[in-house]
Amino acid sequence: MTTEATAAETLVHGRKRTLIGKVTSAKMQKTVVVEVVRSVRHSVYGKYVRRRKKYKAHDETQQFKAGDVVEIREHRAISREKRWTVIRLVTRPEET
């Protein structure tokens, strides 16, 4: 094993969850609020229901704006409510 390989492996500890969602707020410093929508089957009626949850994610460069679709990854606790970081921009809405 080379030192480069071991350094790359130590950056990520374990398997982190990744989610894709839409940025709803980017008004805080280095923080964005990402809304993740998922479909869940209702246990009694069998109909698929949309569930949504909002996550606060760390945005070091402050480059993401409201409306952007981003990918977030689980991270250690950064603050009281922030446990996610923004990895990449998936799509950005077109300006009209």
VENGICOR-V782403 format. One record per residue. N is the residue number from 1. SS is DSSP state (helix for helix, strand for strand, loop for the rest). Layout:
BEGIN
((N | SS) (N | SS))
END
This chain:
BEGIN
((1 | loop) (2 | loop) (3 | helix) (4 | helix) (5 | helix) (6 | helix) (7 | helix) (8 | helix) (9 | helix) (10 | helix) (11 | helix) (12 | loop) (13 | loop) (14 | loop) (15 | loop) (16 | loop) (17 | loop) (18 | strand) (19 | strand) (20 | strand) (21 | strand) (22 | strand) (23 | strand) (24 | strand) (25 | strand) (26 | strand) (27 | strand) (28 | strand) (29 | loop) (30 | loop) (31 | strand) (32 | strand) (33 | strand) (34 | strand) (35 | strand) (36 | strand) (37 | strand) (38 | strand) (39 | strand) (40 | strand) (41 | strand) (42 | loop) (43 | loop) (44 | loop) (45 | loop) (46 | loop) (47 | loop) (48 | strand) (49 | strand) (50 | strand) (51 | strand) (52 | strand) (53 | strand) (54 | strand) (55 | strand) (56 | strand) (57 | strand) (58 | strand) (59 | loop) (60 | loop) (61 | loop) (62 | loop) (63 | loop) (64 | loop) (65 | loop) (66 | loop) (67 | loop) (68 | loop) (69 | strand) (70 | strand) (71 | strand) (72 | strand) (73 | strand) (74 | strand) (75 | loop) (76 | loop) (77 | loop) (78 | loop) (79 | loop) (80 | loop) (81 | loop) (82 | strand) (83 | strand) (84 | strand) (85 | strand) (86 | strand) (87 | strand) (88 | strand) (89 | strand) (90 | strand) (91 | strand) (92 | loop) (93 | loop) (94 | loop) (95 | loop) (96 | loop))
END
